[in-house]
Amino acid sequence: AVVSTQSTGSSSAEEAQKALDELIKFIKQTPLSTQQDGRELSAEQILDASDKMFHSMGNTAEMVQQAKIIARATSSLVHGIKLEAESQNDSESQTKLLAAAKQLADATARMVEAAKAAAMNPNDEQCQLALQQTTEDLRQAANQATSENMKAKLMAKLQEHAKIATAASTQLLAAANGTERCNGNPGSQEALMAQCKMLGDAISKLVGAVNNYSHDPNSDSEQLNLVQSAQQFIAPATRCVSADKAAVPLR
């Protein structure tokens, strides 16, 4: 029975450590480590082509050429956002994505009209300025659409890591409570129980943050609360895993 309890405690500590490591890795590396998908690549193409356009003032042919590149990239971006909207279960998120797609499509239409006018009047500075302004408007719309999409994806990943970490830590607490009868070191047991108390409080706070975010994923305050609760969860979880390993050595 003693060996069984020790094995359970060790296994729970290992699972909690694994989940904790994944949470820490995600928090530390996000968003620098996130891979780009088609939407981010389209947004980069828009930014790159618009920069080239802005540096080509006076060269109408080059400005129009960059406008064509922007229009193609924007079409791909709008398509990607619409597909993302169709996959959403949350109606508010779906509405938000569709609104961003429409705003981007409207901005593209205005830029295309300005490009046509510039092409027909290659020496008209006002036409070039109009093309520059409509492109800047489109660029801002693309930035907003992609940043909101990326933020939503990152928050969903954080939520999933938080759920896994709290579930594993809850199992660790249950196993830790059964170590007293097999732990011959009262000091290490007392330290473990103290750490369990702090971890329990951190679990409750993080679970509450996850639930609140689930109910209102578009709330800036709930997003911030989830991020902060996940960060604050790391220290007590790390200490509790270490205390559990000290109280129940691996066999």
C-alpha positions as CSV (number, residue, x, y, z in Angstrom):
1,A,0.0,0.0,0.0
2,V,2.9,2.3,0.8
3,V,4.5,1.7,-2.6
4,S,1.2,2.2,-4.3
5,T,0.7,5.6,-2.6
6,Q,4.2,6.6,-3.5
7,S,3.8,5.6,-7.1
8,T,0.5,7.5,-7.3
9,G,2.1,10.6,-5.8
10,S,5.1,10.4,-8.1
11,S,3.0,9.9,-11.2
12,S,0.8,12.8,-10.2
13,A,3.8,15.0,-9.7
14,E,5.2,14.0,-13.1
15,E,1.9,14.8,-14.8
16,A,1.6,18.1,-13.0
17,Q,5.3,19.0,-13.9
18,K,4.6,18.1,-17.6
19,A,1.5,20.3,-17.7
20,L,3.2,23.1,-15.9
21,D,6.2,23.0,-18.2
22,E,3.9,23.3,-21.2
23,L,2.1,26.3,-19.6
24,I,5.4,28.0,-18.8
25,K,6.7,27.4,-22.3
26,F,3.6,28.8,-23.9
27,I,3.6,31.9,-21.8
28,K,7.3,32.6,-22.3
29,Q,7.3,32.0,-26.1
30,T,4.0,33.5,-27.1
31,P,3.6,35.3,-29.4
32,L,7.2,35.1,-30.8
33,S,7.0,31.4,-31.4
34,T,3.6,31.3,-33.1
35,Q,3.7,30.0,-36.7
36,Q,2.2,32.2,-39.4
37,D,-0.8,30.9,-41.2
38,G,-2.2,32.2,-44.6
39,R,-3.8,35.2,-43.0
40,E,-0.7,36.5,-41.4
41,L,1.3,35.9,-44.6
42,S,-1.4,37.9,-46.6
43,A,-1.2,40.7,-44.1
44,E,2.6,40.8,-44.5
45,Q,2.2,41.0,-48.3
46,I,-0.1,43.9,-47.8
47,L,2.3,45.7,-45.6
48,D,5.2,45.1,-47.8
49,A,3.4,46.2,-51.0
50,S,2.0,49.3,-49.4
51,D,5.4,50.3,-48.2
52,K,6.7,50.0,-51.7
53,M,3.8,52.0,-53.0
54,F,4.4,54.8,-50.5
55,H,8.0,55.0,-51.6
56,S,6.9,55.2,-55.3
57,M,5.0,58.5,-55.1
58,G,5.3,60.1,-58.5
59,N,5.6,56.8,-60.3
60,T,2.0,56.0,-61.1
61,A,2.8,52.7,-62.9
62,E,4.6,51.3,-59.9
63,M,1.9,52.5,-57.5
64,V,-0.8,50.8,-59.6
65,Q,1.3,47.6,-59.8
66,Q,1.6,47.5,-56.0
67,A,-2.1,48.1,-55.7
68,K,-2.8,45.0,-57.7
69,I,-0.5,43.0,-55.4
70,I,-2.4,44.4,-52.3
71,A,-5.8,43.6,-53.8
72,R,-4.8,40.0,-54.4
73,A,-3.4,39.6,-50.9
74,T,-6.5,41.3,-49.4
75,S,-8.8,38.9,-51.3
76,S,-7.0,36.0,-49.7
77,L,-7.1,37.6,-46.3
78,V,-10.8,38.3,-46.5
79,H,-11.5,34.7,-47.6
80,G,-9.4,33.4,-44.6
81,I,-11.3,35.5,-42.2
82,K,-14.7,34.4,-43.5
83,L,-13.6,30.7,-43.2
84,E,-12.5,31.5,-39.6
85,A,-15.9,33.0,-38.9
86,E,-17.7,30.0,-40.2
87,S,-15.8,27.7,-37.8
88,Q,-16.8,29.8,-34.8
89,N,-19.4,28.5,-32.3
90,D,-19.6,31.8,-30.5
91,S,-22.0,34.1,-32.4
92,E,-20.4,37.3,-31.1
93,S,-16.9,36.2,-32.3
94,Q,-18.5,35.2,-35.7
95,T,-20.1,38.6,-36.0
96,K,-16.9,40.4,-35.1
97,L,-14.9,38.4,-37.8
98,L,-17.5,39.0,-40.5
99,A,-17.5,42.7,-39.7
100,A,-13.7,42.8,-40.0
101,A,-14.0,41.0,-43.4
102,K,-16.5,43.4,-44.7
103,Q,-14.5,46.4,-43.5
104,L,-11.5,45.0,-45.3
105,A,-13.4,44.3,-48.4
106,D,-14.9,47.8,-48.5
107,A,-11.4,49.3,-48.0
108,T,-10.1,47.2,-50.9
109,A,-12.9,48.4,-53.2
110,R,-12.1,52.0,-52.4
111,M,-8.4,51.4,-53.1
112,V,-9.1,49.6,-56.4
113,E,-11.2,52.6,-57.6
114,A,-8.4,55.0,-56.6
115,A,-5.9,52.8,-58.5
116,K,-8.1,52.9,-61.6
117,A,-8.4,56.7,-61.4
118,A,-4.6,57.0,-61.0
119,A,-4.0,54.7,-64.0
120,M,-6.3,56.8,-66.1
121,N,-4.6,60.1,-64.9
122,P,-0.9,59.1,-64.4
123,N,0.2,62.7,-64.0
124,D,-2.5,63.8,-61.6
125,E,-0.9,64.2,-58.1
126,Q,-4.3,64.3,-56.5
127,C,-5.1,60.8,-57.9
128,Q,-1.8,59.5,-56.5
129,L,-2.6,61.0,-53.1
130,A,-6.0,59.4,-53.1
131,L,-4.5,56.1,-53.9
132,Q,-2.0,56.5,-51.1
133,Q,-4.7,57.4,-48.6
134,T,-7.1,54.6,-49.5
135,T,-4.1,52.2,-49.3
136,E,-3.3,53.5,-45.8
137,D,-6.9,52.9,-44.8
138,L,-6.8,49.4,-46.1
139,R,-3.5,48.7,-44.3
140,Q,-5.0,49.8,-41.0
141,A,-8.1,47.5,-41.6
142,A,-5.8,44.6,-42.4
143,N,-3.7,45.2,-39.2
144,Q,-6.8,45.3,-37.1
145,A,-8.3,42.2,-38.6
146,T,-5.2,40.1,-38.3
147,S,-4.3,41.3,-34.8
148,E,-7.8,40.4,-33.4
149,N,-7.7,37.0,-35.1
150,M,-4.2,36.2,-33.7
151,K,-5.2,37.4,-30.2
152,A,-8.3,35.2,-30.2
153,K,-6.2,32.1,-31.2
154,L,-3.5,32.8,-28.6
155,M,-6.2,33.2,-25.8
156,A,-7.8,29.9,-26.8
157,K,-4.5,28.1,-26.6
158,L,-3.8,29.7,-23.2
159,Q,-7.2,28.6,-22.0
160,E,-6.5,25.0,-23.0
161,H,-3.1,24.9,-21.4
162,A,-4.6,26.4,-18.2
163,K,-7.3,23.7,-18.1
164,I,-4.7,20.9,-18.5
165,A,-2.4,22.4,-15.8
166,T,-5.2,22.9,-13.3
167,A,-6.6,19.4,-13.8
168,A,-3.1,17.8,-13.4
169,S,-2.5,20.0,-10.3
170,T,-5.8,19.0,-8.8
171,Q,-4.8,15.3,-9.1
172,L,-1.5,16.2,-7.5
173,L,-3.3,17.7,-4.5
174,A,-5.4,14.5,-4.1
175,A,-2.3,12.3,-4.2
176,A,-0.4,14.6,-1.8
177,N,-3.1,14.3,0.8
178,G,-2.5,10.6,0.9
179,T,1.2,10.7,1.5
180,E,1.1,11.4,5.2
181,R,0.8,7.8,6.3
182,C,3.9,6.8,4.2
183,N,6.1,9.8,4.7
184,G,8.5,9.3,7.6
185,N,9.7,12.9,7.5
186,P,7.3,15.2,9.4
187,G,9.2,18.3,8.1
188,S,8.8,17.5,4.5
189,Q,5.2,16.5,5.0
190,E,4.4,19.8,6.7
191,A,6.2,21.7,3.9
192,L,4.1,19.8,1.3
193,M,0.8,20.6,3.0
194,A,1.7,24.3,3.2
195,Q,2.5,24.3,-0.5
196,C,-0.7,22.4,-1.3
197,K,-2.7,25.1,0.4
198,M,-1.2,27.8,-1.7
199,L,-1.6,25.7,-4.9
200,G,-5.2,25.1,-4.1
201,D,-5.8,28.8,-3.8
202,A,-4.0,29.3,-7.2
203,I,-6.0,26.6,-8.8
204,S,-9.3,28.2,-7.7
205,K,-8.3,31.5,-9.0
206,L,-7.2,30.1,-12.4
207,V,-10.3,28.0,-12.8
208,G,-12.4,31.0,-12.1
209,A,-10.5,33.0,-14.7
210,V,-10.9,30.3,-17.3
211,N,-14.7,30.1,-16.6
212,N,-15.1,33.8,-16.7
213,Y,-13.2,34.1,-20.0
214,S,-15.3,31.2,-21.5
215,H,-18.5,33.2,-20.7
216,D,-17.1,36.5,-22.2
217,P,-14.1,35.8,-24.5
218,N,-14.2,39.2,-26.0
219,S,-13.9,41.1,-22.7
220,D,-10.5,42.8,-22.4
221,S,-10.7,42.5,-18.6
222,E,-11.4,38.8,-18.6
223,Q,-8.6,38.2,-21.1
224,L,-6.2,40.1,-18.9
225,N,-7.4,38.3,-15.8
226,L,-6.8,34.9,-17.5
227,V,-3.3,35.9,-18.5
228,Q,-2.4,37.2,-15.0
229,S,-3.9,34.2,-13.2
230,A,-1.9,31.8,-15.4
231,Q,1.3,33.7,-14.7
232,Q,0.5,33.7,-10.9
233,F,-0.3,30.0,-11.0
234,I,3.2,29.0,-12.0
235,A,5.2,29.8,-8.8
236,P,2.9,27.9,-6.3
237,A,2.5,25.0,-8.7
238,T,6.3,24.7,-9.2
239,R,6.9,24.8,-5.4
240,C,4.2,22.2,-4.8
241,V,5.6,19.8,-7.3
242,S,9.0,20.1,-5.8
243,A,7.6,19.6,-2.2
244,D,5.7,16.5,-3.4
245,K,8.8,15.0,-4.9
246,A,10.7,15.6,-1.7
247,A,8.0,14.0,0.4
248,V,7.4,11.0,-1.9
249,P,10.7,10.2,-3.7
250,L,10.6,8.3,-7.0
251,R,11.0,4.5,-6.6
